[in-house]
Amino acid sequence: VVGGRPSAGKTALTLQIMLNMARSHKVAYFSLETRAQKIYDRLVSCYTHTPFPAIKDGQVKDATAMAAGYTEFSKLHFAVVEAAGWTVEQVKAKSVGLGAEIIFIDYLSLIHSEGKNRYEKTTNISLDLHVMAQQSEITVIALSQLSRGGDGNSPELTDLRESGQIEQDADVVLLLSKVDSDQDGSDRYLKIAKNKEGSTGTILLSFAGGYQTFREVENRYG
């Protein structure tokens, strides 16, 4: 699970992770609120290091670098799937059909599920994704919103919105946050809050929004 508050950069981070995974694995990115074309624009910006605003506005002045990078980009093994209103079963069926080894879900609580309230629905979604991962042997990376109650503080596992089941089901939980929540600066903390088979800690990242890319600027600490 990759958690973060709005504008923390969850989608950008997971798209960059997906691009790296897609070099050697079949990956699917299920977008439940953003059109596929917008996702592809961000991916091309990240992979070819072309300014994202120029791609978005159709004003790329020199497309040489983008064209050269796109040749390699097209060889990556991934698919972007528009999945607004889908259930876990629909996600599973599509994943199996694509032969995906790894899937990303942006984001978890937007999946359609039965339940009397948001707590029950989110709990059921988390449980269903956990069962899906176990039965199909597909790695599931789900994005999750964090509650606003902790704004300005380092996020914790308890900030995962709407259900404690997410924390329980996840093998790994990464929490992304701005270093200064009151500013639009580039620095982010990536907190490894849970890791069933490894260590935890915090990594300092720098985010280049113009190119939709993160990079590590310090070794892990904490």
Helices and strands as residue ranges (DSSP letters): E 2-4, H 10-21, E 27-31, H 36-48, H 52-57, H 64-73, E 78-82, H 88-98, E 102-106, G 108-110, H 118-136, E 139-145, G 148-150, G 157-159, H 165-169, E 172-178, E 187-195, E 201-208, E 213-216
